[in-house]
Amino acid sequence: MLHISLALIVGIGFAVLFSAAIAGAAFALARGDGQTVSASVRWGAGSFAGALTLAILILTLFRGTAG
């Protein structure tokens, strides 16, 4: 049976929110720089993926050293 703690669920939720904020900022910066909407969406999607990956890796590191 898969055991997921509440702390892990909350941590992943914060990681997604953090990544969405970074993606929104990257989109806004790209639009303000004069890029097209499709290019701005690519910047936003790329930053979301990168930030989410980094946040989950850090969360995994904390989870692994805590127990």
C-alpha positions in Angstrom: 0.0 0.0 0.0 1.2 3.5 -0.8 1.8 5.6 2.2 1.8 9.4 1.6 2.1 11.7 4.6 0.2 14.9 4.9 3.5 16.8 5.0 4.4 15.4 1.6 1.0 16.4 0.1 1.3 19.9 1.5 4.9 20.2 0.3 3.9 19.2 -3.2 1.1 21.7 -3.1 3.4 24.5 -2.2 5.9 23.3 -4.9 3.1 23.6 -7.5 2.0 27.1 -6.2 5.7 28.2 -6.2 6.2 26.9 -9.7 3.0 28.6 -11.0 4.1 31.9 -9.5 7.5 31.6 -11.3 5.8 30.6 -14.6 3.5 33.7 -14.3 6.4 36.0 -13.7 8.3 34.5 -16.7 5.3 34.9 -18.9 4.9 38.5 -17.8 8.5 39.3 -18.3 8.5 37.8 -21.8 5.4 39.7 -22.8 6.9 42.9 -21.4 10.0 42.2 -23.5 7.9 42.3 -26.6 7.8 38.6 -27.4 4.8 37.0 -29.0 2.2 35.1 -26.9 3.4 31.7 -28.1 7.0 32.5 -27.2 5.8 33.8 -23.8 3.8 30.6 -23.2 6.9 28.5 -24.0 8.9 30.6 -21.5 6.2 30.1 -18.9 5.9 26.4 -19.5 9.6 25.9 -19.4 10.0 27.8 -16.2 7.1 25.9 -14.6 8.6 22.6 -15.5 12.0 23.6 -14.3 10.8 25.1 -11.0 8.5 22.2 -10.3 11.3 19.7 -10.9 13.7 21.6 -8.7 11.1 22.0 -5.9 10.3 18.3 -5.9 14.0 17.4 -5.9 14.5 19.6 -2.9 11.4 18.2 -1.2 12.7 14.7 -1.8 16.1 15.6 -0.4 14.4 17.0 2.8 12.1 14.0 3.0 15.1 11.6 2.7 17.2 13.2 5.3 14.4 13.7 7.8 13.7 10.0 8.4 
